[in-house]
Amino acid sequence: MDGVHDLGGMEGFGPVERTPAEPVFGEEWERRAFRVNMAVLAALNPGGGGFRHSIERMDPGHYLSSSYYEHWLTGASSLLVEAGVVSREELERRAGGRFPLSRPDRGTAPAAPEEDRTEPRFAVGDRVRVREWHPLGHTRAPRYVQGKRGVIVRVDEPANVPDFEAHGGGTVPDPTYSVRFTAQDLWGDGGGAGETVNVDLWERYLEEDR
C-alpha cells in the first residue's frame, strides 16, 4: 500500500534521531502496549499481515505525530474494534477522551495461485526486476524498490505472503529471496557509488529482468 508509513528512501524528514543505549521501553505504558499487541496477534492475526496493515491505515497526521508504540496501540485497538471485541465508545470511556483508530480497510486479497509455489524460480546471480504496482491493501514490497532492477544474492525458505494474510486470503506460501540493489539504481545520482542495499522479497513481487 502506498502511504505515509512507507518512508524508506524518502527525503525531507530530517535526520534519524538515535539515542545511545536507548531502553526497549521508555515508559511503562509502552511495555503494556507491547503485551496487548502480542495477545491480539495470537488471538486475531497470528501471521501479522493484518496488524501491519492496521498501522498503514492510520490517518497520516496521526501516524507522523505519534510514537512507535502508539502505532502498535492504534493498530491493535483497531483490530479489536473491527472484530467486535470492544467498541470505540468503551475505549474512549476508559481513555477519558478521544481514542483515534485506523481508517477502514479498503484492500482485498490478491488472486491466489491454483497451487502452492515452494520451488524457487530464480537462483543466486539472476537479475530480476521488482514489479511496480500500487494496491489499496497491504504489501511488503517497499515503494522505493518497485520497478527497480537487482540481483538475487540469497535464496531463502518459502514463507506465507503477507498480502494474502492481511485481507483474509489465508496462508499462501511463496519462495523468498535477498535481492541486492545498487544505491544508484535506487536513487540515481543521489545514491553513493559502490553502496548497495539488500531487500528480502517474495517471488510474486519479482519478474525476470530482460
Phi, psi and chi 1 to 4 in degrees:
 res  aa     phi    psi   chi1   chi2   chi3   chi4
   1 MET       -  132.6  177.1 -178.4  177.1      -
   2 ASP   -78.6  129.7  -69.4  -31.6      -      -
   3 GLY  -173.8  176.8      -      -      -      -
   4 VAL   -67.0  -20.9   70.8      -      -      -
   5 HIS   -67.7  -25.2   69.2  -79.4      -      -
   6 ASP   -88.4   76.5 -165.1   -2.1      -      -
   7 LEU   -92.1   -7.5  -64.5  175.4      -      -
   8 GLY   -55.2  128.2      -      -      -      -
   9 GLY    80.2    0.4      -      -      -      -
  10 MET   -90.6  154.4  -65.5 -177.6   66.9      -
  11 GLU  -110.5  165.5  -61.9 -180.0  -10.4      -
  12 GLY    96.2    3.3      -      -      -      -
  13 PHE  -105.6    8.8  -72.1   89.5      -      -
  14 GLY    79.1  178.8      -      -      -      -
  15 PRO   -71.0  156.6   27.7  -35.5      -      -
  16 VAL   -77.7  120.2  175.9      -      -      -
  17 GLU   -82.5  126.6  -62.9 -179.4    2.5      -
  18 ARG  -127.0  128.6  178.2  179.4  176.5  -86.0
  19 THR  -101.0  119.0  -57.1      -      -      -
  20 PRO   -58.2  137.7  -22.3   33.4      -      -
  21 ALA    55.1   38.2      -      -      -      -
  22 GLU   -65.8  132.9 -177.6  178.9    9.5      -
  23 PRO   -70.4  157.0   26.9  -35.2      -      -
  24 VAL   -60.1  -43.0  176.3      -      -      -
  25 PHE  -122.0  117.6  -56.5  108.1      -      -
  26 GLY   -76.0  -28.5      -      -      -      -
  27 GLU  -138.3  159.8  -60.1 -179.2   39.6      -
  28 GLU   -64.1  -33.8 -179.7   55.9   30.1      -
  29 TRP   -63.8  -28.4   74.8  -94.9      -      -
  30 GLU   -67.4  -38.7  -63.9  178.9  -22.1      -
  31 ARG   -61.7  -42.0 -173.0 -172.9  -56.4  -86.6
  32 ARG   -67.9  -38.5  -64.5  170.9   64.7 -173.9
  33 ALA   -63.5  -38.3      -      -      -      -
  34 PHE   -61.4  -44.2  177.4   83.1      -      -
  35 ARG   -64.0  -42.2  -68.4  170.9  176.8  165.6
  36 VAL   -59.7  -44.2  168.1      -      -      -
  37 ASN   -62.4  -42.3 -178.4   66.4      -      -
  38 MET   -61.1  -39.2  -67.1  -61.7  100.5      -
  39 ALA   -67.5  -40.7      -      -      -      -
  40 VAL   -65.6  -42.7  171.1      -      -      -
  41 LEU   -60.7  -43.8  -74.6  177.6      -      -
  42 ALA   -65.2  -36.1      -      -      -      -
  43 ALA   -88.3  -37.2      -      -      -      -
  44 LEU  -116.1  -29.4  -59.9  179.1      -      -
  45 ASN  -149.7   66.2 -173.5 -123.5      -      -
  46 PRO   -60.1  -27.0   20.7  -32.8      -      -
  47 GLY   -77.2  -24.5      -      -      -      -
  48 GLY    92.5  -15.7      -      -      -      -
  49 GLY   -63.7  -42.4      -      -      -      -
  50 GLY   -65.9  -35.8      -      -      -      -
  51 PHE   -66.7  -45.4  168.4   66.3      -      -
  52 ARG   -59.4  -40.1  -69.0 -172.0  179.8   90.9
  53 HIS   -70.2  -29.2 -169.7   48.0      -      -
  54 SER   -64.0  -31.0   69.1      -      -      -
  55 ILE   -75.9  -39.1  -66.0  175.7      -      -
  56 GLU   -60.4  -25.6  -65.1  166.9   -5.0      -
  57 ARG   -86.4    0.9  -66.0 -171.7  -83.2  122.8
  58 MET   -62.4  149.7  -70.5  175.6   63.6      -
  59 ASP   -57.5  133.4  177.2   81.2      -      -
  60 PRO   -54.0  -41.9  -27.8   35.7      -      -
  61 GLY   -63.1  -40.4      -      -      -      -
  62 HIS   -67.4  -41.6 -178.9 -155.5      -      -
  63 TYR   -60.3  -47.6 -178.4   90.0      -      -
  64 LEU   -72.6  -22.9  -69.1  174.8      -      -
  65 SER  -100.7    3.0   62.8      -      -      -
  66 SER  -115.6  162.2   54.7      -      -      -
  67 SER   -86.2  172.2   66.2      -      -      -
  68 TYR   -54.4  -51.8 -179.6   77.6      -      -
  69 TYR   -75.7  -19.8  -77.0  107.4      -      -
  70 GLU   -70.0  -32.9 -171.3  171.7  -14.4      -
  71 HIS   -58.5  -47.2  -64.6  171.0      -      -
  72 TRP   -60.7  -45.8  -78.4   37.6      -      -
  73 LEU   -63.6  -42.2 -178.8   61.2      -      -
  74 THR   -64.0  -44.9  -57.4      -      -      -
  75 GLY   -63.1  -48.3      -      -      -      -
  76 ALA   -63.6  -41.9      -      -      -      -
  77 SER   -64.2  -38.9  -60.1      -      -      -
  78 SER   -63.3  -42.1  -62.0      -      -      -
  79 LEU   -63.7  -39.2  -69.3  176.8      -      -
  80 LEU   -65.8  -40.7  -71.1  171.4      -      -
  81 VAL   -66.1  -43.3  169.7      -      -      -
  82 GLU   -66.3  -28.2  -69.6  165.0   -1.4      -
  83 ALA   -86.0   -3.7      -      -      -      -
  84 GLY    79.6   12.9      -      -      -      -
  85 VAL   -75.2  -34.2  176.5      -      -      -
  86 VAL  -147.1  160.8   67.3      -      -      -
  87 SER  -108.6  160.0   68.8      -      -      -
  88 ARG   -59.6  -38.6  179.4 -167.1  -73.5  -93.8
  89 GLU   -62.1  -40.6  -69.7   72.0   25.1      -
  90 GLU   -64.3  -41.8  -70.0  175.7  -81.0      -
  91 LEU   -63.5  -43.4  -68.7  174.2      -      -
  92 GLU   -68.5  -32.9  -67.2 -175.4  -19.4      -
  93 ARG   -66.0  -42.6 -174.9  166.3   59.8 -108.8
  94 ARG   -71.8  -33.6  -67.1  179.3   66.0   87.8
  95 ALA   -79.8  -18.3      -      -      -      -
  96 GLY    77.5   25.6      -      -      -      -
  97 GLY   166.3 -164.9      -      -      -      -
  98 ARG   -60.5  136.6  179.5  174.9  175.8  -89.3
  99 PHE  -123.7  100.7 -163.8  106.2      -      -
 100 PRO   -69.4  139.0   25.4  -33.8      -      -
 101 LEU  -122.3  166.3  -63.0  173.5      -      -
 102 SER   -72.1  157.9  -61.8      -      -      -
 103 ARG   -72.4  161.0  -65.0  177.9  -64.9 -175.3
 104 PRO   -59.7  150.4  -23.5   33.9      -      -
 105 ASP   -78.5  124.5 -174.3    0.8      -      -
 106 ARG  -106.0   -2.7  -62.7 -176.2  -62.1  149.2
 107 GLY   -83.1  161.5      -      -      -      -
 108 THR  -133.9  156.2   57.3      -      -      -
 109 ALA   -68.1  142.1      -      -      -      -
 110 PRO   -64.7  168.5  -15.4   28.2      -      -
 111 ALA   -70.0  123.8      -      -      -      -
 112 ALA   -79.4  144.4      -      -      -      -
 113 PRO   -66.2  155.8   23.9  -33.4      -      -
 114 GLU   -66.1  -31.4  -65.3 -178.4   -0.5      -
 115 GLU  -129.3  151.9  -62.0  179.2   -4.7      -
 116 ASP   -63.5  139.6  -70.6  -14.3      -      -
 117 ARG  -110.4  108.9  -62.1 -175.6  -61.8 -173.6
 118 THR  -120.8  -18.2   56.6      -      -      -
 119 GLU   -85.6  124.4  -68.8  -61.9  -40.4      -
 120 PRO   -66.1  137.7   22.9  -32.2      -      -
 121 ARG   -83.1  -30.3  171.4 -174.0  172.6 -168.4
 122 PHE  -107.9  161.3  -58.1  110.8      -      -
 123 ALA  -129.1  164.8      -      -      -      -
 124 VAL   -56.2  132.1  171.5      -      -      -
 125 GLY    98.8  -15.5      -      -      -      -
 126 ASP   -69.8  139.8  -73.8   -8.5      -      -
 127 ARG   -89.5  133.3  -66.8 -162.9   57.7   82.4
 128 VAL  -133.0  163.7  -65.6      -      -      -
 129 ARG  -125.1  135.4  178.9 -178.7 -179.5  -85.4
 130 VAL   -80.4  129.8 -176.0      -      -      -
 131 ARG   -58.2  144.8  -66.4  172.1   51.9 -151.9
 132 GLU  -111.5  111.5 -174.3  169.8    8.7      -
 133 TRP  -156.2  162.3   80.3  114.4      -      -
 134 HIS  -133.5   77.5  -54.0  -78.0      -      -
 135 PRO   -70.9  153.4   27.8  -35.6      -      -
 136 LEU   -71.4  -24.9  -69.5  175.3      -      -
 137 GLY   -96.6 -157.3      -      -      -      -
 138 HIS   -82.2  141.2  178.8   62.9      -      -
 139 THR  -149.6  151.3 -177.4      -      -      -
 140 ARG  -103.6   15.1  -67.5  -62.1  -62.8  -80.9
 141 ALA   -92.1  105.8      -      -      -      -
 142 PRO   -58.4  145.5  -21.3   32.4      -      -
 143 ARG   -58.8  -36.3  177.5  168.5   45.4 -163.1
 144 TYR   -73.5  -10.2   71.0   94.0      -      -
 145 VAL  -105.8  -10.2  -58.9      -      -      -
 146 GLN   -64.7  130.6  -69.7 -169.9   26.6      -
 147 GLY    84.1   -2.8      -      -      -      -
 148 LYS   -95.6  158.0  -53.2  -62.2 -176.1  178.6
 149 ARG  -104.7  139.8  -68.4  173.2  167.6   81.9
 150 GLY  -148.8 -172.8      -      -      -      -
 151 VAL  -127.7  134.8  178.5      -      -      -
 152 ILE   -68.7  123.7  -57.0  -70.8      -      -
 153 VAL  -116.0  -10.0  -65.1      -      -      -
 154 ARG  -158.6  139.0 -168.4 -179.3   68.2 -125.4
 155 VAL  -106.3  123.4  179.5      -      -      -
 156 ASP  -108.1  178.2  -66.5  -39.3      -      -
 157 GLU   -70.0  151.9  -65.9  -65.5  -39.5      -
 158 PRO   -60.5  149.0  -21.8   33.3      -      -
 159 ALA  -144.5  155.4      -      -      -      -
 160 ASN   -68.6  135.9  -66.7  -36.1      -      -
 161 VAL   -77.7  119.2 -176.1      -      -      -
 162 PRO   -61.9  -25.6  -21.1   32.8      -      -
 163 ASP   -56.7  -35.2  -54.5   43.0      -      -
 164 PHE   -78.8  -48.0  -66.5   94.1      -      -
 165 GLU   -59.0  -36.0  -68.2 -178.9  -32.3      -
 166 ALA   -65.4  -21.1      -      -      -      -
 167 HIS  -127.0   30.6  -56.4  -70.4      -      -
 168 GLY    73.5   19.8      -      -      -      -
 169 GLY   -88.7    5.1      -      -      -      -
 170 GLY    79.5 -167.6      -      -      -      -
 171 THR   -97.4  118.2   54.4      -      -      -
 172 VAL  -124.0  104.6  178.4      -      -      -
 173 PRO   -75.5  152.5   28.2  -33.7      -      -
 174 ASP  -153.8  143.0 -151.6   37.7      -      -
 175 PRO   -59.5  149.5  -24.2   35.2      -      -
 176 THR  -125.1  154.4   56.6      -      -      -
 177 TYR  -141.9  156.7  -54.2   88.4      -      -
 178 SER  -100.3  121.8  179.4      -      -      -
 179 VAL  -113.4  129.8 -176.3      -      -      -
 180 ARG  -100.1  130.7  178.7  171.0  -63.7  162.5
 181 PHE  -119.2  144.1  -56.2   87.0      -      -
 182 THR   -79.7  149.3   69.7      -      -      -
 183 ALA   -60.9  -32.4      -      -      -      -
 184 GLN   -75.0  -30.2  -68.8  179.5  -29.1      -
 185 ASP   -64.8  -34.0  -78.6  -19.2      -      -
 186 LEU   -81.1  -41.8  -66.2  177.9      -      -
 187 TRP  -127.0   12.4  -62.9  -65.2      -      -
 188 GLY    63.3 -135.6      -      -      -      -
 189 ASP   -65.8  -16.0  -66.7  -20.5      -      -
 190 GLY   -77.8  -12.1      -      -      -      -
 191 GLY   -89.0  140.3      -      -      -      -
 192 GLY   -72.2  138.8      -      -      -      -
 193 ALA   -63.8  132.8      -      -      -      -
 194 GLY    83.2   -3.7      -      -      -      -
 195 GLU   -92.3  142.7  -63.3  177.8   -5.1      -
 196 THR  -131.3  159.2   60.6      -      -      -
 197 VAL  -131.2  128.4  177.1      -      -      -
 198 ASN  -101.0  132.3  -76.5   29.7      -      -
 199 VAL  -128.9  131.0 -179.0      -      -      -
 200 ASP   -82.5  126.6  -66.6  -23.0      -      -
 201 LEU  -138.6  148.2  -64.2  165.7      -      -
 202 TRP   -80.6  154.3  -84.7  -99.8      -      -
 203 GLU   -62.5  -33.1 -174.3  172.0  -71.9      -
 204 ARG   -67.5  -13.0   85.0  175.0  -81.3  113.2
 205 TYR   -84.7  -10.2  -59.8  153.8      -      -
 206 LEU  -112.7  154.4  -54.2  174.2      -      -
 207 GLU  -141.3  158.5   56.0 -169.1   16.8      -
 208 GLU   -63.2  135.6 -176.3  179.5   -5.7      -
 209 ASP   -88.3  108.0 -178.1   19.1      -      -
 210 ARG  -101.6      -  -61.3  178.7  179.4  176.3
